[in-house]
């Protein structure tokens, strides 16, 4: 188990190094002078030179990269050009929106997807199964931002149950903050629930045809125990992989959803920083999202080892 996790952790470190290098190079090969974009076309040469010196843009690429990595390792993330604030402070305040938003979306996706998929598998080729499959097909076809707009029109404009946009800070009202992120989370969660329901159904049907399931039934075990203790536990292994991949998709999807609902999260921060070429913010936010995605893959590997004893024995 320790050797297995050690190999995965080393792979995580290597992946982060490669991604940090790719992010750094990708941002700098984008056409246009960042200093010129930040100050405008009418800026004088002295101001442009001073800003380039401040951002380290006059240094060679390897020096700029080393300075950035050193700042990350020592906790000096730099300062945002647009906001004039420490980047660490900006990230913490924005993650307080994006983190709960993505987490609630995952909870909604799992809370809907697994029960619906299980119901469809246990009612195969019946009306309930067809209904779940129709829901999953609809979820695969509808983009998350379009679902968000529809939910906003229904629950915000017509019923007025939830705010149509904006965010109430957690420090002011926990209930208000939850109401602010519920519709965006539901928009993302329902779409991903459709995929989970479809995978749960197919995986569970495959597992329920295995020999050990027939043996468990032959022993006289109650069908509920056979389903939840034996079949569903083994069916969860590919589902965990999907959830790990969906977490990455959720973090990327928040960029659009946060703009639709005007939420001050990491996605909106990254979007605004890209538009204004606020390079320090773009680098740090993209790398943070990468760390979260790669960290989720490590958690998936740990969950694999806990669910499948064969992996622990490798």
C-alpha positions in Angstrom: 0.0 0.0 0.0 2.8 2.4 1.0 4.8 1.6 -2.1 1.7 2.0 -4.3 0.9 5.5 -2.9 4.6 6.4 -3.0 4.7 5.8 -6.8 1.5 7.8 -7.3 2.9 10.7 -5.3 6.1 10.8 -7.3 4.0 10.8 -10.5 2.0 13.7 -9.0 5.2 15.8 -8.4 6.5 15.1 -11.9 3.1 16.1 -13.4 3.0 19.3 -11.5 6.5 20.3 -12.7 5.7 19.6 -16.3 2.3 21.4 -16.1 3.9 24.5 -14.4 6.5 24.7 -17.3 3.7 24.3 -19.9 1.6 27.0 -18.2 4.5 29.4 -18.0 5.5 28.9 -21.6 1.9 29.0 -23.0 1.2 32.3 -21.4 4.3 33.9 -22.8 3.9 32.7 -26.4 0.5 34.4 -26.7 0.8 37.2 -29.2 0.9 40.7 -27.7 3.0 42.6 -25.2 1.5 42.2 -21.7 2.8 45.6 -20.6 1.4 47.3 -23.6 -2.0 45.7 -23.1 -2.0 46.6 -19.4 -1.1 50.2 -19.9 -2.8 50.8 -23.2 -1.6 51.9 -26.6 -0.9 55.5 -25.5 1.5 54.6 -22.7 4.9 56.2 -22.9 8.1 54.1 -23.4 9.3 54.9 -19.8 6.2 53.5 -18.2 6.3 50.4 -20.4 10.0 49.8 -19.5 9.2 50.2 -15.8 6.3 47.8 -15.9 8.4 45.2 -17.9 11.1 45.5 -15.3 8.5 45.1 -12.5 7.1 41.9 -14.1 10.5 40.6 -15.0 9.6 40.4 -18.6 13.0 41.7 -19.7 14.7 38.6 -18.1 15.3 35.4 -20.0 12.6 32.7 -19.8 14.5 30.4 -17.5 15.1 33.3 -15.0 11.5 34.3 -15.1 10.4 30.6 -14.5 12.9 30.2 -11.7 11.7 33.4 -10.0 8.1 32.3 -10.2 8.7 28.8 -8.9 10.8 30.2 -6.0 8.0 32.5 -5.1 5.5 29.6 -5.1 7.7 27.5 -2.9 8.3 30.4 -0.4 4.7 31.6 -0.4 5.4 34.8 -2.2 2.8 34.7 -5.0 3.3 38.3 -6.0 0.8 41.1 -6.6 -2.0 41.4 -9.0 -1.4 44.2 -11.6 -5.1 44.8 -12.1 -6.3 44.7 -8.4 -3.1 45.9 -6.7 -3.6 43.2 -4.1 -1.5 40.2 -3.0 -2.4 37.2 -5.3 -2.6 34.9 -2.3 -5.3 37.1 -0.7 -7.3 37.1 -4.0 -7.1 33.4 -4.4 -8.2 32.6 -0.9 -11.2 35.0 -1.2 -12.2 33.6 -4.6 -11.7 30.0 -3.6 -14.3 30.5 -0.8 -16.8 30.7 -3.7 -15.4 28.2 -6.2 -14.5 25.4 -3.7 -18.0 25.1 -2.1 -19.6 25.5 -5.5 -17.6 22.6 -7.0 -18.1 20.5 -3.9 -21.8 21.0 -3.8 -22.0 20.2 -7.5 -20.2 16.9 -6.9 -22.6 16.1 -4.0 -25.6 16.8 -6.2 -24.1 14.7 -9.1 -23.5 11.7 -6.8 -26.7 12.1 -4.9 -28.7 12.0 -8.1 -26.6 9.9 -10.4 -25.9 6.8 -8.2 -29.5 6.3 -7.0 -30.9 6.9 -10.5 -28.4 4.5 -12.1 -29.1 1.8 -9.4 -32.9 2.2 -9.9 -32.5 1.9 -13.7 -30.3 -1.3 -13.3 -32.8 -2.9 -10.9 -35.7 -2.0 -13.2 -34.1 -2.9 -16.5 -36.2 -2.6 -19.6 -39.1 -1.1 -17.6 -40.7 2.3 -17.6 -38.4 3.6 -14.8 -35.3 2.5 -16.7 -36.5 4.3 -19.8 -37.1 7.4 -17.8 -33.6 7.5 -16.3 -32.1 6.9 -19.7 -34.1 9.7 -21.2 -32.9 12.0 -18.4 -29.3 11.0 -18.9 -29.6 11.6 -22.7 -31.0 15.0 -22.0 -28.2 15.8 -19.5 -25.6 14.8 -22.1 -27.2 17.1 -24.7 -27.7 20.3 -22.6 -24.7 22.5 -21.8 -24.2 23.5 -18.2 -24.5 27.2 -18.9 -27.8 26.7 -20.8 -29.1 24.7 -17.9 -28.0 27.5 -15.6 -30.0 30.1 -17.6 -33.1 27.8 -17.6 -32.9 27.3 -13.9 -32.4 31.0 -13.3 -35.5 31.8 -15.3 -37.5 29.3 -13.4 -36.3 29.6 -9.8 -35.1 33.2 -9.8 -37.3 35.1 -12.2 -40.6 33.1 -12.0 -40.6 31.6 -8.5 -38.1 34.0 -6.9 -36.7 31.3 -4.6 -33.1 32.0 -5.3 -31.0 35.0 -6.3 -30.4 35.4 -10.0 -26.7 36.3 -9.5 -24.1 37.7 -7.1 -22.8 36.3 -3.9 -23.4 37.0 -0.3 -20.2 36.4 1.7 -20.0 33.6 4.2 -19.1 36.0 6.9 -22.4 37.8 6.5 -24.8 34.9 6.1 -24.1 31.2 5.6 -27.6 30.6 4.4 -27.3 33.5 2.0 -24.0 32.2 0.6 -25.6 28.7 0.1 -28.6 30.2 -1.7 -26.1 32.1 -3.9 -24.3 29.0 -5.1 -27.1 26.5 -5.1 -28.4 27.2 -8.6 -24.9 27.3 -10.2 -24.1 24.0 -8.4 -27.4 22.5 -9.5 -26.6 23.5 -13.1 -23.3 21.7 -13.0 -24.4 18.8 -10.8 -27.5 17.8 -12.8 -25.4 17.6 -16.0 -22.8 15.4 -14.4 -25.4 13.3 -12.6 -26.7 12.2 -16.0 -23.3 10.8 -16.9 -22.9 9.1 -13.5 -26.4 7.5 -13.8 -25.6 6.1 -17.1 -22.3 4.6 -16.0 -23.8 3.3 -12.8 -26.5 1.4 -14.7 -24.2 -0.2 -17.2 -21.5 -1.1 -14.6 -24.1 -2.5 -12.1 -25.7 -4.6 -14.8 -22.4 -6.1 -15.7 -21.4 -6.8 -12.1 -24.8 -8.4 -11.3 -24.1 -11.0 -13.9 -20.9 -12.2 -12.2 -20.6 -15.6 -10.6 -20.0 -14.3 -7.1 -23.3 -12.5 -7.2 -25.1 -15.7 -8.2 -23.3 -17.4 -5.4 -24.4 -14.8 -2.9 -28.0 -15.2 -4.0 -27.6 -19.0 -3.8 -26.6 -18.6 -0.1 -30.0 -17.1 0.5 -28.8 -13.5 1.1 -31.5 -10.8 0.9 -31.5 -9.1 -2.5 -30.9 -5.7 -0.9 -27.7 -7.0 0.8 -26.6 -8.6 -2.5 -27.2 -5.4 -4.3 -25.6 -2.8 -2.0 -22.9 -4.9 -0.2 -21.6 -6.9 -3.0 -22.7 -5.6 -6.4 -22.7 -1.8 -5.9 -19.3 -1.7 -4.0 -17.5 -3.3 -7.0 -19.5 -1.2 -9.4 -18.3 2.0 -7.7 -14.7 1.5 -8.9 -15.1 2.9 -12.4 -17.5 5.5 -11.1 -14.8 6.9 -8.8 -12.6 7.3 -11.9 -15.4 9.2 -13.6 -16.0 11.4 -10.6 -12.3 12.3 -10.5 -12.4 13.3 -14.1 -15.6 15.2 -13.6 -14.0 17.2 -10.8 -11.5 18.6 -13.3 -14.4 19.4 -15.7 -16.3 21.1 -12.9 -13.4 23.3 -12.1 -13.1 24.3 -15.7 -16.9 24.7 -16.0 -17.0 27.2 -13.2 -15.4 29.7 -15.5 -18.6 29.9 -17.6 -21.0 29.3 -14.7 -19.5 32.0 -12.5 -19.8 34.5 -15.3 -23.4 33.5 -16.0 -24.3 33.9 -12.3 -21.8 36.8 -11.7 -20.0 34.9 -8.9 -16.7 36.2 -7.7 -14.9 32.9 -7.9 -11.6 31.5 -9.3 -13.1 31.0 -12.7 -14.2 34.6 -13.0 -10.9 35.8 -11.6 -9.0 33.7 -14.2 -11.3 35.0 -17.0 -10.7 38.7 -16.0 -7.0 38.2 -15.6 -6.7 36.6 -19.1 -8.6 39.5 -20.7 -6.3 42.1 -19.0 -3.2 40.0 -19.3 -2.6 40.0 -15.6 0.1 37.4 -16.0 0.9 36.7 -12.3 -2.7 36.0 -11.5 -3.2 33.8 -14.6 -0.1 31.7 -13.8 -1.0 31.2 -10.1 -4.7 30.5 -10.7 -4.1 28.0 -13.5 -1.5 26.2 -11.5 -3.7 26.1 -8.4 -6.5 24.5 -10.5 -3.9 22.0 -11.8 -2.9 21.1 -8.3 -6.5 20.5 -7.3 -7.1 18.3 -10.4 -3.9 16.3 -9.9 -4.6 16.0 -6.2 -8.0 14.7 -6.9 -6.4 12.0 -9.1 -4.3 11.0 -6.1 -7.4 10.7 -3.9 -9.0 8.5 -6.6 -6.0 6.2 -6.5 -6.3 6.0 -2.7 -10.0 5.3 -3.0 -9.1 2.5 -5.5 -6.8 0.9 -3.0 -9.4 1.0 -0.3 -12.2 -0.5 -2.5 -10.1 -3.1 -4.3 -7.8 -5.3 -2.1 -5.9 -6.4 -5.2 -4.4 -2.9 -5.6 -3.2 -2.8 -2.0 -1.3 -6.1 -2.6 0.5 -4.9 -5.7 
